[in-house]
């Protein structure tokens, strides 16, 4: 059966939708302290949650490297619908018994920086006997995350690997049971086979069939569209300046959580390539990326939106930089950071458009190579499945 036919079959069965957890403007309510709160998101809001289940054994080095580059591209693709959804992602890396680990799980989170820093730690090692611990990885991807129970949420797993599961482990939960549990929870499982190991294809196809998903095959390297562009470093530099406009505040626990976010960003700047940093900046400047950029409590945005009155914030909840200022100086400083942020986001948006067009021209020159890429196949998969949750993607993949 062709990839397109599989999608049509999937749509007919009523697929669930791929990756994010919705966030748009909504009414706010004032508290006695001057801080305002948002009501809970309703079930009518678009939402996407995605778990990537990645084989991290020795043969998967090319795909892991591609994943480190492409995760922000996927996030940017998902951000292109209107209204913009907010992303929740998670990871399960797997190898086999006797390796350094069997599975390592990163929970679903809208803190994509945290997810990405975990992904950056993945390396290809172990394996070697053919089958891997696919059964355990898939079961944990279905049962461990706090999947949203909302019927409007598109919940999806992407199983990516090159080898079939061990079927001789007696204490394993077999993939057939995991698929049954996924279908019961309205979780789609799509399977991506890397390379052409004969024993993998029939099982990958069966998993996709049982869990209402799609199967497709890519080269061992992942066949991702990866280009450095003249715009990457410029956007990466703006990204650092944009991060510097964040002002976190709150009690000790809140400040500690926000400091963790700062450390995540520093790790990304130190370890990631300029192209990955640029794609992160593009996402953070989008409506869908606001949650990842701001976290749960950020003063500049809270004041600008009217959710918080600056003069009502307790002194001991302010950062040191504001404690040293008088009230009027604080107002000026916060407003200046807001204006700076807006200007930076506009510059990033303009450069992002130029970057996208640059890569689209490269892909167009490659012809069929571009249409057979991991990017193109992921996009077709997302587009067909997301439509079942009334989330429409029309512009093609973001690179």
NUKOL-931312 format. One record per atom (N, C-alpha, C, O): x, y, z; residue in one letter. Coordinates in steps of 0.02 Angstrom, whole numbers, plus 50000, padded with zeros to 5 digits. Atoms other than C-alpha are relative to their C-alpha. Last residue first. Layout:
N
XYZA/...
//
This chain:
399
499325002749998X/506545120350383X/500425003650052X/501015001950060X/499514994749983X/504675122950401X/500684996850007X/500754991450036X/499575000449940X/503665109750312X/500425006250010X/500645009349962X/499415004250009X/502285114250188X/500445000250063X/500315004050109X/499424996450028X/501095129050194X/500624995849988X/501124998549964X/500044999150073X/499405120650212X/500655002649970X/500725002649909X/499334998150021X/499225113750388X/500015000349924X/499834995449891X/499855000050072X/497465113350459X/500715002549987X/500915007950009X/499394996050001X/496995108150635X/500284999649930X/500454994149906X/500154993450027X/495185102050632X/500595004850007X/500505010850015X/500144995949942X/495595087250742X/499875007349981X/499905011850022X/500545003349965X/495465075450593X/499825003550065X/499285002450093X/500644997750028X/496495088050496X/499414996850035X/498874999750038X/500234994149964X/497945084350612X/499335002549975X/498955005450014X/500275001949935X/498115066950539X/499725005950039X/499195005450071X/500585004450007X/498305071650357X/499684998550067X/499064998550073X/500544996550034X/499435086650387X/499374995749996X/498834998150012X/500314995249955X/500515077950516X/499395003249968X/498865003749999X/500305003849945X/500885063150402X/499625004750047X/499045003450063X/500595003250027X/501185073950250X/499624996250054X/499004996350056X/500514995050012X/502355084750353X/499364996949973X/498824998649996X/500294998149936X/503315069850420X/499445005149989X/498915004650021X/500435005649979X/503545063550242X/499695001450068X/499104999750079X/500615000350041X/504165080350179X/499534994550023X/498934995550025X/500424994149990X/505395082950321X/499344999549963X/498805000649992X/500355000949937X/506065065150313X/499535005850013X/498975004750038X/499644998749938X/506495068450132X/499584998350061X/498974997750057X/499915006349964X/505685060049983X/500345000950067X/500494996050101X/500665002749984X/504985076449915X/500044993450037X/499574991450071X/500354995949950X/506685084849927X/499344997050021X/499164997150080X/499655000949936X/507605070849840X/499675004050055X/499625001750112X/500295005649964X/506275071149704X/500354998950067X/500034996450114X/500555003850030X/506805088449646X/499744994650045X/499534996050101X/499875007149991X/508475093749719X/499454995649972X/499544989649964X/499475002050046X/508355111449648X/500144992550004X/500394989549956X/500295000150068X/506695113749736X/500514997749949X/500344994149902X/500405006150005X/507515108949901X/499704999349930X/499694993849902X/499535005650002X/508845122449880X/499624993449990X/499824989249950X/499684999850065X/507515135349837X/500494994249992X/500544991249939X/500495002450049X/506515130249989X/500295000049930X/500154995449891X/499995007349998X/508085132350094X/499504997149950X/499634992149918X/499345002350022X/508315150650044X/500014992449996X/500254989649947X/500004999650073X/506445154150060X/500674997549971X/500684994349918X/500455005150027X/506455147750239X/500025000049924X/500054994749893X/499685006549990X/507985158250285X/499574994449969X/499834990049934X/499465000550049X/507235174050210X/500344993250004X/500524990349953X/500305000550066X/505625171350308X/500534999349946X/500464995349899X/500285006850005X/506595167950467X/499694998949932X/499774993649902X/499455004350020X/507595184050440X/499774992849992X/500024989149949X/499794998250067X/505995194250443X/500564995449975X/500534993149918X/500525002050047X/505295185150594X/500205001449928X/500104997349884X/499965007350007X/506935186850688X/499494997549950X/499644993249909X/499415001550039X/506955205650656X/500074992549987X/500234990449932X/500144997950069X/505165207350716X/500594998549955X/500514996149899X/500455005050030X/505545197150871X/499835001749928X/499774997349886X/499615006050014X/507025208350910X/499574994749966X/499794991449919X/499574998550057X/505975224150895X/500414993949980X/500494992549921X/500424999450060X/504615217251008X/500435001249938X/500304998349885X/500235006750019X/505885211751137X/499605000249935X/499704996149890X/499435003450029X/506705228851142X/499804993049975X/500014991049920X/499894997150066X/505025237051170X/500584996749964X/500554995649903X/500545002050044X/504625225051312X/500085002749929X/499974999149881X/499885007050018X/506325227451391X/499464997449953X/499594993649907X/499455000050048X/506055246251385X/500174992949977X/500314991749918X/500274997850065X/504355244451469X/500544999949946X/500404998149889X/500425005450026X/505135234251609X/499715001849932X/499684997649886X/499585005650019X/506515247051634X/499594994349969X/499794991549918X/499634998250061X/505365262151632X/500404994049975X/500404992649915X/500484999550055X/504165254451758X/500355001349934X/500194998349883X/500225006850017X/505595249151870X/499525000149941X/499574996149895X/499465002950039X/506335266651865X/499814992949979X/499974990849923X/500044997150067X/504655273551923X/500554997249954X/500434996149895X/500575002150039X/504575261552069X/499965002849929X/499794999149882X/500614997449970X/506365264752131X/499414998249955X/499524996049898X/500314994250033X/507725253152070X/499415002550041X/499114998850079X/499554994349994X/508915241352164X/499715006449971X/500025011749976X/500004997849930X/507525228752189X/500435006250010X/500295010350054X/500564995449988X/507315228252000X/499975002450072X/499735007950086X/499924994250044X/509025220651961X/499455005150010X/499575011150003X/499554995149971X/508885209452114X/500075006349957X/500125011849983X/499295001750008X/507375200452044X/500435005750026X/500215011350034X/499674996850056X/505675204852119X/500714997549994X/501024995750044X/500105004250060X/504735192652230X/500325003149938X/500325000149885X/499565005849997X/505435200352391X/499904995149942X/500264990249936X/499294998350007X/504695217152345X/500444993949998X/500914993449958X/499644999449937X/502945210252321X/500755001149988X/501044998549941X/499575005749989X/502165213452151X/500415001250064X/500705006550073X/500335004649953X/500755226252162X/500424993850014X/500254989950058X/499964997349932X/501775240452085X/499664995750052X/499714997150112X/499325000149975X/502055230051930X/500055002550072X/500424999750112X/499834992949988X/500225226651901X/500675000250035X/500754997450089X/499664998149938X/500075209051830X/500095007650001X/500265010749951X/500135005249951X/498935201151700X/500285001850068X/500044999450120X/500474997849949X/498895217451603X/499844994750052X/499434995950096X/500655002950014X/499695209751448X/499475002350049X/498875001250038X/500244997550064X/501215221251456X/499294997649985X/498895001249956X/500184993049994X/501445217651641X/499705002749935X/499195006249937X/500564999449953X/501385198751623X/499775007250008X/499175008550012X/500625002050034X/502475199251467X/499405000850046X/498875003050024X/500104995450056X/503865209251551X/499344998449965X/498945002949952X/500274993549981X/503695199751716X/499845004549940X/499315007749940X/499484995550026X/503865181651664X/499735007050002X/499195008449976X/500064993549966X/502915168151756X/500575004549980X/501135004050006X/500664999149968X/502525151051680X/499915006950031X/499355008950045X/500115003849939X/503925149651554X/499335001850030X/498895004349996X/500154996249939X/504205164051435X/499994995850063X/500144998450117X/499574994249990X/505075156351284X/499905003150069X/500395004850103X/499315002249993X/504305139051291X/500465005950015X/500925005350056X/499955003649936X/502585146251324X/500714997650012X/500964998050068X/499994995349943X/502755159251186X/500104996450066X/500474998850110X/499405000849959X/503235146251056X/500035004450061X/500535004250098X/499985006749972X/501505144250980X/500594999050046X/500574994950092X/500515000449949X/501365163050956X/500014993250035X/499924992750095X/500675001350025X/503025163250865X/499504999850057X/499694999250115X/500304993650021X/504625171550924X/499304999249972X/498965004149958X/500134995949940X/505145156151024X/499685006749982X/499355009850024X/500565002849963X/504965145450867X/499825004450059X/499235005950070X/500594999150042X/506075156650763X/499394997450035X/498865000650034X/500194993049996X/507345157350904X/499375001449960X/498945005349981X/500304998949934X/507375138350916X/499765007250007X/499225008450032X/500675002950003X/507655137350729X/499645000650067X/499045001750069X/500424995650041X/509125149350743X/499284997549998X/498815001450005X/500154994249958X/509885139350886X/499545004849963X/499085007749992X/500485002249949X/509755123650780X/499805005850045X/499215006550063X/500645001350034X/510585132250631X/499474997950050X/498895000150046X/500374993850012X/511945139650744X/499334998849966X/498855002449981X/499774996550059X/512435121950800X/499605006449989X/499025006850011X/500385000850062X/511995116850977X/500325004049943X/500645009149953X/499935006550032X/513195114251122X/499684999449931X/499894995349891X/499325002849998X/513565130951205X/500084993949954X/500604993049923X/499544995550034X/511995140251154X/500704997149997X/501074998249948X/500145000150072X/510915125351200X/500495004549962X/500755002549910X/499765006450026X/511735123451370X/499904999649924X/500334997349888X/499284999650003X/511475141951405X/500304993649971X/500784993849932X/499834995850057X/509635140351361X/500765000449992X/501015000149936X/500155003850061X/509445125751481X/500205003949938X/500515001349892X/499455004750009X/510335135751616X/499884995649938X/500364994049902X/499424996250024X/509095150051593X/500594995349988X/500954996149938X/500114998350070X/507645137951606X/500605003849971X/500805002749915X/499895006150039X/508345130851768X/499915001449925X/500294998949884X/499285000550007X/508425148551834X/500194993749962X/500684993749924X/499814995650055X/506565149651796X/500765000149990X/501005000949934X/500215003150063X/506225134551904X/500205004249940X/500405001649888X/499565005750013X/507265141852045X/499824996649935X/500264994649897X/499374997450025X/506335158452032X/500484994349984X/500844994649934X/500104997750068X/504675149452049X/500655002649970X/500805001149912X/500105005850044X/505245139752201X/499925002049928X/500204998949883X/499365003450010X/505955155252286X/499934994149953X/500384992949912X/499715002849939X/504375165452261X/500624996049983X/500814995349925X/500435004549962X/504045175852107X/500334997550062X/500855000150083X/500174997749933X/505015184551970X/499584994850035X/499364990050004X/500395004749960X/505825181451802X/499915002750071X/500335006350097X/499924998249930X/506355195351685X/499554995450040X/498944995950038X/500435003249952X/506625189751505X/500175002250071X/500755002550090X/500564995549982X/507425202351388X/499544996950052X/499095000350077X/499804995149948X/509075192751390X/499455004950018X/499515008550068X/500025003349935X/508265178351296X/500165004950056X/499895004350111X/500705000849982X/507965190151150X/499934996650068X/499524998850109X/500254993549978X/509785195451146X/499274999650022X/499075002850070X/499694998749935X/510325177251138X/499765006750029X/499615007250088X/500305004449951X/509085173950999X/500275001350070X/499905001850118X/500614996749977X/509675189150901X/499664995850054X/499344998550099X/499794994349960X/511405181250892X/499405003850027X/499405006050085X/499755002649936X/510645164750835X/500235005750045X/500105005550106X/500585001549959X/509645173950701X/500224997450069X/499924999150120X/500344993749984X/511215181750630X/499414998850046X/499315002450095X/499624996849947X/512155165250642X/499675006650020X/499675008450079X/500005003749937X/510825155950545X/500345003850056X/500065004750110X/500404996549950X/510485168750408X/500054996950070X/499834999850119X/499674993749981X/511835164150281X/499645003550058X/499905008550084X/500214994350041X/511115146450282X/500385006350023X/500655006550078X/499794993949966X/511725129450341X/499805005849953X/499845005149892X/499574995050033X/510685116050261X/500205005350050X/499805007650091X/499564996449954X/509895099950325X/500465004649961X/500895002349923X/499754994150035X/508415092050238X/500395004250050X/500115007250095X/500274993549982X/508235075350327X/500315005549957X/500885004949934X/500204996350061X/508565058750241X/499705006950016X/499255009149981X/500604996149985X/508595049650410X/499755004149942X/499175006249942X/499814993549972X/510385043350396X/499415004350020X/499495009350054X/499725001149933X/509795025450374X/500195006650034X/500145007350095X/499325002750000X/508735030950226X/500264999550071X/499995002650116X/499514995150020X/506885033650255X/500684996649999X/500764991050024X/499305002349997X/505375022250267X/500455005649974X/500305008949925X/499594998050056X/503565026150304X/500734998550013X/500934997450070X/499315002650005X/502185018750407X/500355003549943X/500055004449889X/499725000950066X/500575027750454X/500714997450006X/501064998950055X/499494995450024X/499495027450609X/500224998549929X/499884995049892X/500324994950041X/497875019850672X/500495005149971X/500315010849959X/500074993849961X/498755010350812X/499785005949957X/499915011749973X/500385001249938X/498524992850742X/499865006450038X/499365006950073X/500695002250015X/499034997950565X/499594999350063X/499025001650066X/500374994350027X/500555007850621X/499284998249986X/498825002250000X/500094995349945X/501144993350729X/499595006149977X/499125008150010X/500545002549957X/500844981250586X/499865004650058X/499285005850075X/500654999150034X/501864991550464X/499424997850045X/498905001050047X/500144992850000X/503314992750586X/499335001449966X/498945005749988X/500214998249932X/503184973950612X/499855007450005X/499355009450036X/500665002649985X/503204969850426X/499745001950069X/499155003050078X/500574997350038X/504624982250390X/499334996950019X/498865000750032X/500314994249969X/505834977550528X/499355002049966X/498865003549998X/500445002049946X/506314959850479X/499635005850032X/499165004650070X/500625003550021X/506984965350310X/499524998550057X/498924999150048X/499965006649969X/508234978350375X/499354996349988X/498824998750008X/500425005050032X/508004992450248X/500084993050030X/500034988149993X/499665005450034X/508665008550321X/499514994849974X/498914996149968X/499384997450027X/507735019050449X/500394994249968X/500504989150001X/499465004850005X/505945013550474X/500605003349968X/500555006249914X/499514997850050X/504765027250532X/500574994950001X/500944994450050X/499355003449999X/503215021350623X/500445002249943X/500215002749886X/499705000150067X/501695032050666X/500694996750005X/501054997950053X/499305002050004X/500735028050825X/500204999749927X/499954995649888X/499775002650064X/499115037650852X/500744997950006X/501135001550038X/499314998250016X/498485039651030X/500204996649935X/500174990549929X/500014995550058X/496595039151052X/500695002949987X/500775008849970X/499894993249977X/496745031851227X/500005005149943X/500145011049954X/500514998749949X/495975015151177X/500055007250026X/499555010250044X/500644998950035X/497025015151019X/499455001750049X/499025005950034X/499964993650035X/498605017351123X/499345001649966X/499095007249970X/500064994749950X/498135003151242X/500015006949967X/499645011449988X/500695000349976X/497844991451094X/499885005550052X/499365008950050X/500424997050052X/499474996951015X/499275000050021X/498915004850007X/499894992849998X/500384993351178X/499585003649948X/499325009049961X/500374997449942X/499574976051183X/500095007650006X/499615011150021X/500725000550016X/500164972151005X/499585002750058X/499075006050046X/500234994050036X/501894978951045X/499264999749984X/498935004949979X/499905000250072X/502194965351174X/499685006049965X/499215009049992X/500664998750027X/502314969251358X/500085000749925X/500425005249901X/500174994050039X/503964961151400X/499245000749990X/498884995749987X/500314995149956X/504234948451541X/499855006649964X/499685011549996X/500635002349973X/504534933851422X/499635005250043X/499025005350046X/499974997949930X/505844942451317X/499334998550032X/498835001650015X/499835005749957X/505864932051156X/500095002050073X/500284997850114X/500635003249983X/504954944551044X/500114994150047X/499644990450063X/499915006749973X/506434956351036X/499314997350017X/498935000550054X/499975001249928X/505824970850933X/500224992950017X/500124988249978X/500635002349970X/506284974350752X/500074998950075X/500624999150102X/500005007149984X/507794984850698X/499344998050033X/499025002150066X/499815004150058X/507995001450608X/499944992650012X/500024988649965X/499465004849989X/507175014150721X/500134995849939X/499794996449888X/499474999250050X/505945028350741X/500564995150015X/500874995450069X/499515005349986X/504275026450830X/500514999949944X/500344998849886X/499605001850058X/503315042750817X/500534995150022X/500994996850059X/499335002849988X/501955043850948X/500334998849932X/500014996249886X/499655004050050X/500425054850932X/500684997750025X/501025001250062X/499485003549963X/499065063351034X/500354995249951X/500024991249918X/499685004850046X/497985075950943X/500604997150036X/501105000650047X/499275000350004X/496985084251081X/500224994749950X/499984989049951X/499774995550053X/495145088751054X/500764999649989X/501025002749943X/500145002950065X/494565073651153X/500245004249942X/500345001749886X/500454995950041X/495415080451308X/499914997049931X/500404995449897X/500615003950013X/496175066551414X/499525003749954X/498995001049936X/500624996449986X/497895074651399X/499404995649985X/499404992049935X/500384998150059X/499325062151402X/499365003750020X/499035001750068X/500654997649977X/500295062051565X/499615002749940X/499505008749933X/500154992850004X/501715051851492X/499315001750028X/498864997450030X/499674995749951X/502115034351562X/499825007549994X/499755010750046X/500275000149931X/500865022751477X/500325005050048X/499995006850097X/500724999849995X/501035024651288X/499765001250071X/499285004850081X/500244994050035X/502865029351278X/499255000750004X/498995006350007X/499884994249956X/503265016351411X/499785006549967X/499545011050001X/500465000449943X/502435002551309X/500095006050046X/499605008950069X/500664998150023X/503355008051152X/499504999950057X/499075004350062X/500014992950017X/505045007851236X/499305002349980X/499075007650002X/499994996249938X/504744990851317X/499955007549986X/499585011150020X/500615001249961X/504224982851154X/499975004250063X/499475007450077X/500544995950027X/505624990851053X/499364999250041X/499015004150054X/500554999849951X/506964983151161X/499455004849979X/499265009350015X/499894995549943X/508094979251012X/499394999950046X/498904996550032X/500594997449965X/508224965550878X/500205004350061X/500725003250092X/500604999750042X/509844964150777X/499425002950039X/499375009050044X/500265006850009X/511224958350896X/499384999949956X/499044994849951X/499555004550033X/512304973950883X/499734993049988X/500014989349947X/500335004050052X/511484985551006X/500474994849972X/500934992550007X/500345006349981X/512584997551101X/499674996649941X/499814998249883X/499555005049970X/512965015651058X/499604993750015X/498994993950020X/500125006650028X/512255030650965X/500514995150028X/501124996050020X/499465002250045X/512225046351070X/499864992949978X/499494989350012X/500045006550032X/510825055851156X/500614998749956X/500855003249921X/499595004949964X/511355070351267X/499984993149968X/500374988749986X/499304998750016X/510705083151142X/500474995150034X/501034994150012X/499865002950066X/508975075251159X/500745001049982X/501044996549952X/499965007249992X/508975079251345X/500174996649934X/500574991949932X/499365001349966X/509415097451310X/500084992550015X/500644989950015X/499454999850048X/508005097451181X/500674998750034X/501104995350006X/500035006050042X/506685091551305X/500614999949953X/500934994749943X/499815005649957X/507205104951430X/500014993549960X/500464989449968X/499284999549987X/507185118351294X/500234994250043X/500774991450030X/499645003550052X/505485111851241X/500755000750007X/501134996549982X/499334997249995X/504715116851406X/500444996249950X/500794991549967X/499994994250044X/502935112551351X/500655003950007X/500755009049974X/499914993449969X/503245095451424X/499935005449948X/500095004549889X/500314994750039X/502905077051393X/500065006650036X/499945007050096X/500734999350001X/504075066851500X/499775005449951X/500155009749931X/500094992949986X/505895062551453X/499255001549994X/498975000849939X/500634996650015X/506135043751464X/500035007350020X/500225009050077X/499954993749962X/507725033551453X/499435004449978X/499345005749918X/500384994150022X/507565015451400X/500195006050043X/500415005250100X/500515002950043X/508634999751405X/499565005549972X/499455005849912X/500684999549974X/510195007951470X/499544996349953X/499714995049895X/499954995049947X/512075006151448X/499345001650034X/499325003050093X/499694993750021X/511754990351348X/500035004850060X/499845003150115X/499285000950003X/511424973051421X/500375006149975X/500985006449981X/499755002849937X/509574973651381X/500744998449992X/500964995549942X/500185007049987X/509284984051227X/500284997950066X/500715001250094X/499495004450027X/509305002051163X/499784992750011X/499274990649984X/499965007049981X/507945014951188X/500594996549967X/500814998449912X/499445002950034X/507695033651194X/500064992750021X/499964991150080X/499775006449972X/505965039151243X/500574997749957X/500484996149898X/499535004650033X/505615057451215X/500034993450038X/499984993250099X/499635004449954X/504315070651254X/500414995149960X/500344994649899X/499605005350029X/503485085451170X/500294995750056X/500364997950113X/499735004449948X/502105097451215X/500354994349966X/500074990849924X/499725006750009X/501845111651094X/500154996650066X/500424999750113X/499405000049960X/500655126351104X/500254992850004X/499864988150011X/500005004449941X/499395127850963X/500655000850039X/501145003450013X/499395003749987X/499295143050849X/499944995650061X/499744998050114X/499584997149947X/497565148050795X/500594995450017X/500564989350008X/500334994449966X/497975147150653X/499314997750024X/498914995549983X/500724999850006X/499205133850595X/499715005850040X/500045008550084X/500244996050057X/501055137350570X/499255000249993X/498995004149952X/500204993349978X/501665132150743X/499655003949945X/499405009449958X/500625000649961X/501705113650698X/499735006850022X/499145007550037X/500535002350045X/502995116950564X/499335000050036X/498835002450010X/500194994250042X/504025127150686X/499474998249949X/499045002349934X/500384995449958X/504015112750811X/499775006049960X/499205008349967X/500665003149991X/504545100850674X/499565004650043X/498975005550028X/500364999350064X/505965112550627X/499304997250005X/498825000149980X/500274993250001X/506455113550811X/499645001549934X/499175005449933X/500554999549953X/506605094550818X/499705007050002X/499095007850011X/500664999350028X/507595094050656X/499445001250051X/498905003250031X/500094994250043X/509405097250704X/499275001449983X/499085007249974X/499784994249962X/509515085650852X/499945006449960X/499855011849988X/500534998249953X/508465073150755X/500195006250041X/499775010450056X/500524996450036X/509725073450612X/499455002250047X/499195007850040X/499734993450018X/511145068850729X/499485004149963X/499425010249975X/499984996149938X/510085054850801X/500275007049986X/500015011950013X/500684997849984X/509685048650625X/499995004250063X/499635009350066X/500224994950049X/511505048050573X/499325002750016X/499215008850011X/499644993749992X/512075039150732X/499755005549954X/499675011249975X/500474994450009X/510735025650724X/500335006950005X/499985011950014X/500134999050071X/511825010250694X/499605006449986X/499495008149928X/499434997750039X/512585011050868X/499865001549927X/500205005849898X/499455004850006X/510955010050965X/500515002449947X/500405007449913X/499364996449991X/509895025451004X/500594995150000X/501114996550029X/499485005049993X/508215019350936X/500675003750005X/500845007649961X/499425000250044X/507065034150958X/500474994350019X/500684993750077X/499695006149974X/505285035051025X/500584998349954X/500474996049898X/499545003150047X/504695052850995X/500344994150034X/500644994950087X/499435003749972X/503185057451100X/500404997149943X/500134993649900X/499605004750039X/502035070951034X/500544996750043X/500905000150079X/499495002949955X/500605081051107X/500364994549962X/500054990349930X/499615005550029X/499505092551002X/500534997850050X/500885002050079X/499445002349959X/498105104051060X/500344994249966X/500024989949936X/499585005050033X/496755114350976X/500604998250043X/500895002650077X/499374997250023X/495595123051100X/500424994649965X/500454989049989X/500084997850069X/493785116951109X/500655003049973X/500685005049915X/499905005650046X/494165106551263X/499935002149927X/500104998249883X/500595004050014X/494385122251366X/500144994749949X/500654994849915X/500165000550071X/496015128851434X/499404995549990X/499344990350022X/499745006050033X/495955132551619X/499794999949927X/499275002549908X/500415006049990X/495595150451670X/500304994149963X/500724995049919X/500385002050058X/497045162451670X/499554994150018X/499764989850056X/499935007050021X/497665170951826X/499564998749940X/499075002149927X/500605002650031X/497995188951873X/500124992949975X/500684991249957X/499835004750053X/499265195451997X/499364997149972X/498904995650010X/499884996350061X/498725210952093X/500214995649942X/500234997849885X/499314997650001X/498925202552261X/500155004149938X/500715006849931X/499914994749950X/497055201052288X/500705002949998X/500805008650019X/499995002649932X/496875191452126X/500115005750048X/500235011450027X/499554997149951X/496345198251957X/499954996450067X/499404994250087X/500374998049941X/495535187351824X/500495002350054X/500994999050067X/499595000449941X/496125184951646X/499605002850059X/499155006950050X/500134995149948X/495125180951491X/500454999050060X/500674993450073X/500625001749966X/495975170651355X/499895005050056X/500365008450076X/500224995049952X/497315173351225X/499354997950031X/498914995249997X/500154993550031X/497885157351146X/499805004950055X/499775003350114X/499974994149959X/498745141451202X/499845006249961X/500235008049917X/500214993650024X/498495123851143X/500105005750047X/500085004950108X/500514999249949X/499545108651187X/499775007349999X/500165011750017X/499944993949961X/500535102451044X/499455000750051X/498974996850052X/499484997949953X/501015086950941X/499895005850046X/500435007250073X/499295001149986X/500085075950823X/500355003650055X/500664999650089X/499584994850029X/498185073650809X/500685001050033X/500734999550093X/499904995149947X/497105058450825X/500565004649980X/500915003049932X/499374999449964X/496545048750676X/499985005250055X/499545009550059X/500074994749951X/494775044950626X/500615000650045X/500604998950104X/500115002949934X/494745028250538X/499945005450054X/499745003850110X/500665003249998X/494485036250369X/499854997150068X/499284996950089X/500514994849993X/495975047550399X/499314997050006X/498904999350047X/499944997249933X/497105032650428X/499465005250013X/499135005250065X/500285005049956X/496515023950271X/499995002650072X/499515001650109X/500724999950011X/496835039750174X/499644995050045X/499114996450072X/500284994049968X/498545041050253X/499255000349991X/498885002250038X/500015001149927X/498945023050208X/499715005950037X/499345005150085X/500585004349986X/498415026550030X/499964998550075X/499424998250103X/500614995950006X/499625041250022X/499394995850018X/498944998250053X/500034995449942X/501055030750088X/499365004150000X/499045005050052X/499604994050004X/500675017349958X/499925004250063X/499455003450102X/500434994050000X/500005000050000X/500445006250000X/500955006450035X/
//
